[in-house]
Amino acid sequence: MAILILGLVIFLGVHSVRIFAPAWRDARVASMGEMRWKGIYSLVSLVGLVVLIWGYALARPLAPVLYVTPFWMVHLQLLLMALSFIALAASQLPAGRLKPMLKHPMLVAVKLWAFGHLLVNGDLASVLLFGTFLVWAVLDRISAKRRNAPIPAPGPVLNDVLAVVIGLVVYGLFIWKLHEWLIGVPVPLGA
C-alpha cells in the first residue's frame, strides 16, 4: 500500500502545485522558462503515474474489502464511464457547446471516472486510488474557479458531435478489450 500512496503523492502532488502553491509555481516558470518547467512537470508526472500503477497492482490483491455494492451498480458505472470518455474527448477538442457548458471537461471526466469506480470497487486500494482522485478533482475545480481559469467561448456543434463519437468509440474499445489489456481486469457486462 505504501508504493500506491507514494505514487499518489508524486502524481497528484505535482498536479496540485497550481492549487496549493500558485505563486511558487509561477516563480519557477519565470525562473526556468515554461518549456523547462513543462519538461520537469511531465517527467515527475510520468514517474508518479508509473509508481501509482505499480503500487495499485501490488496493493489490490491484498487489500481488505470495505464494502460490496449490488451488481446493478455496474450498469450505472458503465453509463458514467461513457459520459467520462465524452467529457475527456471534449476537453481535447476545440470548443463546441459542450466544452463551455462543462467549464473544465477534463476535471468532469476525472470526477465521473473516480466516482463510478468507487461505486463498484470497495477494496481499500481502490477506495484510496479513486477516492483520492475524486477529492483532487473537486479541489482542482474549486481552485480553477477561484483563479478565474478561462472558459472557452462556444464553438460549432460539430465539435460536440466529434467529442461524442470519439468518446464513445474509445469507450467501446475499453469495454471490448483495452481495459483488460491495460488494467488487467475485464469490464463486467452481465450478471
C-alpha positions in Angstrom: 0.0 0.0 0.0 3.0 2.3 0.7 4.0 2.3 -3.0 0.5 3.2 -4.1 0.5 6.1 -1.6 3.9 7.2 -2.8 2.6 7.2 -6.4 -0.5 9.2 -5.5 1.7 11.7 -3.6 4.1 12.2 -6.6 1.4 12.2 -9.3 -1.2 14.3 -7.6 1.4 16.3 -5.8 2.8 17.7 -9.0 -0.7 18.2 -10.3 -1.6 20.1 -7.2 1.1 22.8 -7.3 -1.2 25.2 -9.1 -3.9 24.5 -6.4 -1.8 24.9 -3.3 1.3 26.9 -4.4 0.4 29.0 -7.4 2.9 31.8 -6.6 5.7 29.2 -6.2 4.8 27.6 -9.5 4.7 31.0 -11.3 8.1 31.8 -9.8 9.6 28.5 -11.1 8.1 29.1 -14.5 9.6 32.6 -14.6 13.0 31.5 -13.4 13.4 28.3 -15.6 11.2 29.1 -18.5 7.9 27.4 -19.5 9.4 24.7 -21.6 11.8 23.5 -18.9 9.0 23.7 -16.3 6.7 21.6 -18.5 9.5 19.1 -19.1 10.2 18.6 -15.4 6.5 18.6 -14.7 5.9 15.9 -17.3 8.8 13.7 -16.1 7.7 13.9 -12.5 4.1 13.1 -13.6 5.2 10.1 -15.6 7.3 8.8 -12.7 4.3 9.3 -10.3 2.0 7.5 -12.8 4.3 4.5 -13.1 4.7 4.2 -9.3 1.0 4.7 -8.8 0.1 1.9 -11.3 2.8 -0.4 -9.8 1.6 0.3 -6.3 -2.1 -0.3 -7.2 -1.2 -3.6 -8.9 0.7 -4.7 -5.7 -1.9 -3.5 -3.2 -5.2 -4.5 -4.8 -4.9 -8.3 -4.4 -4.1 -8.0 -0.7 -6.4 -5.1 0.1 -9.3 -5.7 2.5 -12.8 -5.3 1.2 -14.5 -2.3 2.8 -17.9 -2.6 1.1 -19.7 -4.6 -1.6 -22.2 -2.9 -3.8 -25.1 -4.5 -5.6 -24.3 -5.7 -9.2 -26.7 -3.2 -10.8 -24.2 -0.5 -9.9 -22.0 -1.9 -12.7 -24.6 -0.6 -15.1 -24.5 2.8 -13.5 -20.7 2.7 -13.7 -20.9 1.9 -17.4 -23.1 4.9 -18.0 -20.8 7.2 -16.0 -17.7 5.9 -17.9 -19.4 6.6 -21.3 -20.0 10.2 -20.1 -16.5 10.4 -18.8 -15.0 9.4 -22.1 -17.2 12.0 -23.9 -16.1 14.7 -21.5 -12.4 13.7 -21.9 -12.8 13.9 -25.7 -14.4 17.3 -25.4 -11.5 18.5 -23.3 -9.1 17.7 -26.1 -11.0 19.2 -29.0 -11.8 22.8 -29.9 -14.9 24.1 -28.1 -18.3 23.3 -29.3 -21.3 23.9 -27.0 -20.3 21.1 -24.5 -16.9 22.3 -23.5 -18.0 25.7 -22.2 -21.1 24.1 -20.6 -18.8 21.7 -18.6 -16.3 24.5 -18.0 -13.5 22.1 -17.2 -14.3 18.9 -19.0 -11.1 17.1 -18.1 -12.0 17.5 -14.4 -15.5 16.4 -15.1 -14.1 13.3 -16.8 -11.9 12.6 -13.8 -14.7 13.0 -11.3 -17.0 10.7 -13.3 -14.3 8.1 -13.7 -13.4 8.2 -10.0 -16.9 8.2 -8.7 -18.0 5.5 -11.0 -15.1 3.3 -10.0 -15.9 3.9 -6.3 -19.4 2.6 -6.9 -18.1 -0.8 -8.0 -14.7 -1.2 -6.2 -14.9 -1.5 -2.5 -11.4 -2.7 -1.7 -9.1 -0.4 0.3 -6.6 0.1 -2.6 -9.4 1.1 -4.9 -11.0 3.4 -2.4 -7.7 5.0 -1.8 -6.9 5.4 -5.5 -10.3 6.6 -6.8 -11.2 8.5 -3.7 -8.0 10.5 -3.8 -8.5 11.3 -7.4 -12.1 12.4 -6.7 -11.1 14.7 -3.9 -8.2 16.1 -6.0 -10.6 16.8 -9.0 -13.0 18.6 -6.7 -10.2 20.7 -5.2 -8.8 21.5 -8.6 -12.2 22.6 -9.8 -12.6 24.9 -6.8 -9.1 26.3 -7.4 -9.9 26.9 -11.1 -13.0 28.8 -10.2 -11.1 30.9 -7.6 -8.3 31.8 -10.1 -10.9 32.6 -12.8 -9.4 30.0 -15.2 -10.6 30.8 -18.7 -13.6 29.0 -20.1 -13.6 28.8 -23.9 -16.3 30.5 -26.0 -18.8 28.3 -27.6 -17.9 26.9 -31.0 -19.6 24.8 -33.7 -21.8 21.9 -32.6 -19.7 19.7 -35.0 -17.0 19.7 -32.3 -19.6 18.3 -29.8 -20.6 15.6 -32.3 -16.9 14.7 -32.7 -16.4 14.6 -28.9 -19.4 12.2 -28.6 -18.3 10.0 -31.5 -14.6 9.8 -30.4 -15.6 9.4 -26.7 -18.0 6.5 -27.5 -15.5 4.8 -29.9 -12.7 4.9 -27.2 -15.3 3.8 -24.6 -16.3 0.9 -26.8 -12.7 -0.1 -27.2 -12.2 -0.1 -23.5 -15.2 -2.3 -22.9 -14.2 -4.6 -25.7 -10.6 -5.3 -24.7 -8.5 -2.2 -23.7 -9.5 -2.2 -20.1 -8.4 -5.8 -19.7 -5.2 -5.3 -21.7 -4.2 -2.1 -19.9 -5.5 -2.6 -16.4 -5.7 -6.4 -16.2 -9.4 -6.6 -15.4 -12.2 -7.2 -17.9 -15.2 -4.9 -17.8 -18.1 -6.9 -16.2 -21.1 -6.6 -18.5 -23.6 -9.1 -17.3 -24.8 -10.9 -14.2 
